[in-house]
Amino acid sequence: MENFYYAAIYDLLRDPGHDASKLIALKGLKEMIIRLNSTHRQRLLVDTSDQDRLLGEDPSLYHLIKAWRRQENRQMNEILDDDEIPQTSSASILKAFAVHFRKKFEPIRSMCRA
């Protein structure tokens, strides 16, 4: 997405036209790029504890690698379903979880009659 904004800036600068309208459009594109980078940096720091960074420190390659490793460690690559069959694809893992919880939380039949 950032490349799109930079291409728009480049096209805007090459386009002959009024400087005032170019300036307004450039400011808008600059704000969009800043907002895009800001949200990207915030996602990097979501799981980063305070002890891993200094006060006022911006996200760095260290934070990116740490977040990537944390995500890799938390990801489940294989589970055993209720029939003890290993499931390895994302779709089969999701289906196994759905089946398990559907069985677990289905209504219990009672034999009592009122």
Sequence and secondary structure as in RCSB ss.txt:
>XXXX:A:sequence
MENFYYAAIYDLLRDPGHDASKLIALKGLKEMIIRLNSTHRQRLLVDTSDQDRLLGEDPSLYHLIKAWRRQENRQ
MNEILDDDEIPQTSSASILKAFAVHFRKKFEPIRSMCRA
>XXXX:A:secstr
 HHHHHHHHHHHHHS S HHHHHHHHHHHHHHHHHHHHHHHHHHTSS  GGGS TT    HHHHHHHHHHHHHH 
   EE TTS EE SHHHHHHHHHHHHHHHTS        
